[in-house]
Amino acid sequence: MSETATGTQRVMDLFSMRDDIVVVTGASSGIGRAAAEIYADAGATVVVLGRDQRRLDEVRDAIAATGGTAHAYAADLAAPGAVDAVLERIVAEVGRPTVVVANAGIAGGGSYRTEGGAIGRYPDEEWRDVVATNLNGTFETVRAAARVLPDHGRILVTSSTAGLRTDPMVSYAYGATKAGIINLARQAALELAPRGIRVNVIAPGPFKGTRIGGDAVLDEAGERLWEETIPLARMGTMAEIQAPMLFLVAPGNSFVTGAVLAVDGGALALSHGMF
């Protein structure tokens, strides 16, 4: 950031990412895609990662169509060593990342109030899949990022308000893993602080366009259930997650690390007595 800039230019410099290479996992849809798009709009070279090459290519092409620069790499980030391998390719083919966003995650079915969601019936395979993607995959991503990032790089981890409290609207595995990655990120923030690498967590509440609660497409009844848990009386939109995602990795955010930012329409302020 320029030391002499003033006014509007100073504000723009606080959020400019024109010198950054940003890797975003789980970027083929939802919050990951929204994040990739805002980073590209802020001037970054964006690398989108996920399992589906076709959908990643669509994100890359959409960013390019608006004047941004993006690359797409498919990888199963839950597989041991997969993140290290794909980051090595990115360093060789795109350049060394300065920001890594560990966003990939899955819902793992419905809550205990749904058929098959109660703890006595929750499938072992589903538990293992969610742990492999959400917890192990995030650990693999943060570890690989710590190895490849330069000093003063940034790591952002996507958790959930379900990781900060009990939540009868999501699965056992989802809540447990989202809680786990918060402490994973905060521990990494302590370790990496001497290198100037900042590690923060974003904890979204209910947003349209994600698979929270296990539904690929949330119907009107499902939306009403979520809206009843939110003081602002509505779910968030993808546009409303972009500014917080940008803030947490932007150059101007130079003295925030180990933080957990809830973006939830006030949901965490409520008691669960309403459920």
N, C-alpha and C positions, 0 to 999 in steps of 0.2 A: 504494500500500500504506500502511495506517495506521501511523504512527510509534509509536502507543501500544498497538497490539494485542499480545496475548500469547497463549501457548499455542496451542490448536487454531485460534483465529481467525487468528493470525499465519501459521500454515502454510497455511490456506485462502487468505489474502490473497496469498501468494506465487504461487499458481496460478490466482487468480480472473481471468477475462477479461470480466467483466461490462461493462467500459467499451470493449471492442474490437469492431470490425467486421473480420472475417477473411474474406479471399477465398482459396479453395482451388481450384486447377486440377486436372483429372483426378480429379474428385470423385464420379464416377458409380459407382465400385466400388473395391474393394481398399483400398490405403493411403490414398488421397485421401478416400474415404468414411469410413474409420475416423478420420482426422484431423478431418474436419468434425464428426463426431458428438461427439468428446471436447471440441472447442472449444465446441460448443453446450452440452454438459453443464457446462462451466466458466463459462457465462454469456454467451458471445460471441454477437453476431449474425453468422451465417455466410452467406456467399454461395458457392454451389457452381457451378463452371464445368466445361464439357466440351462434347463434340460432340453428345451424344444428349439432347435435351430431355426425352424421356419418362423415361429413367433418372434424370436429374437431378431431375425432379419427384418421383420415388419417394423419393429421398434427402431432399429438402426436406420431403416429407410425413411421412416416418419421424421426422425430427428434431422436427417440430411435434407429432407424436403423443406424444412424451416430454416435452413442455413447452418445447422449445427454439424459437429463432427462426431461420428460414433462408429464403433466396431462391435461385432457380435461373435461370441464364442460359446459353444455348447459344452456343458460338463455336468456330470452328476456330482454335485458338491458334497453329498453325504458320503461318497466313497473315499476311503482313506487315501491321502496323497493326491486327490484330484485337484484340489485348490492350488497346491504347490505347483503341480504340472502346468495348469492353465496360466498361472501367474508368470511362470518362466517363459511361456510362449508370448504373453503380453509384453513382458520386458523386452524380448528380442524383436518383436514385430511392431509394437506401438511405442513403447518407452516405459520407463519406470513409473508406476503409479505413485501419486502423492496422497490419494484418498482411497480408502476401501470401505464400501458400505455393505455390511453383512445383513442382508434383508431377506434372504430365502427362508421360507417357512410354509408349513402346511397346517390345516386345522385339526385333522385327526378325528373327524366325525362330530356328532352332536353332544350335547351336555347330558348329565345324568337324568335329565327330565325327558330324554328321548329314548326310544326303544333301542336297546343295545348300548346305551351310554352310561348306565349305572355301573358302579365299580365292580359289582359281582358278575357283570356280563361284558365288561369292556374287553375287546379282543386283544390278545397278546400281540398279534401281528401288527395291529394298528398302533399300539403303544410303541413297539420297537421302531416302526416307520417314522413316527413323529419325533421320537428321541433322536433317531439317526439324522433326520433333516434339520430339525430346529436346534437341538442342543449340540450334537456332534458336529453337524455342518457349520454351525456358528463358531464352535471352537476351532475347527480346521481353518475357517476363513480368518479368524482373528490371529491365529498362530502364523499362518502363511503371510498375512499382512505385516505382522511384526518383523518377519524375516526380510521382506522385500521393500518396505517403505523407507524412504530417507528420513533423517532426523527432521522433526517438525511436521511430519505427516499427520494425517487424521484418520481415525477409524470411527465409523458410526454403526451401531447395532440396532436393529429393529426388534423391540420386544412388544409389549402390549399392556394395556391397563390390567389385563387378566394376569399379568406377572407381578402386579403390585397389590392384588387383593384376591379373595375368592370371587369366583364369577360363575354363577349357575347357568350362564348362557353359552359356555364353551366346554370343550372336552377336558377330561382329566389330564391327558397328555399335553394338550395345548397350554393349559394353565401352568402345569409343572415345568415345562421346558421354557416357557417365557419368563418364569420367575428365575430359573437357573441361569439364563443368559445375562440377566441383569448383574448378578454378582460376578459372573465371568468377565463382563466388560469392566466393571469397577475394579476388579483385581488387576486386569490388564492396564487400566489407567494408572494405577500405582507403579507397576513395574516399568512402564514405558515413559513415565513423566520425565526421568532424567535425560531422555533423548528428545524431549520436546514434543513427543507424539501424544496427541490428545485423543482420548477414547470416551465417547459419549453414547447415550442410549435414548432412542425415541420410543415412546410408549403410546401408540395410537389407541383410541377407543373405537367405537363402531364407525366404519367408513363404508360408503357405497363403493362397489367395485372390487371388494376383496372377498375372500372366502371364509370370513370369520363365522364361527358356528358350524362350519362344514357345508354350507349351501353354496353351490356354484353360482346360482342366481337367487337372490333373496326376494321372496314374494312380498306383497303388501302387508300381509299379516305378520310376517317376520320383521319387516321394517317397523311396524307399530310396536312390537315387543321391545325392540332396541330403543325406539324413541322414548318409551316410558322410563328408561334408565338414564336419560340425559336431560339435565336442566335446560339446555337450549332447545329441547323437544324435537330434535331432528338428528339424523345421522350426518356425518361429515362427508364432504366431497373430495375427490382427488386433488382439486385445485387448492383445498384448504390444508393439505398435508405438505405441500411443496415449500412454502416459506419456512416452516420449522425444519424441514430436511435440509434446506439451503443454509439456514442460520448455523446449524450444528457443525457444518464442515467448512463454512466460508472463512476466508482469511481474517476477517474482523473478529471472529470468535476465537481469540487467541489466549484467553485466560479461563476457559471453561473446560474442565475434564472431570471424568467420573460422575457426570451429571445424568439424571434421568428426567427427560422432558415429557410430561403427559400432554397429549393433544386429544381431548376427549369431550369437549363441550360441557365440562364441569362434572362429568360422571363420577370421578373419584371423590367429589365432595359429598356424595350421597351415601346414606347408610343402606345396607341390604335389607332393611326391614320392609322395603317395598315389594320384594319378590315373593 
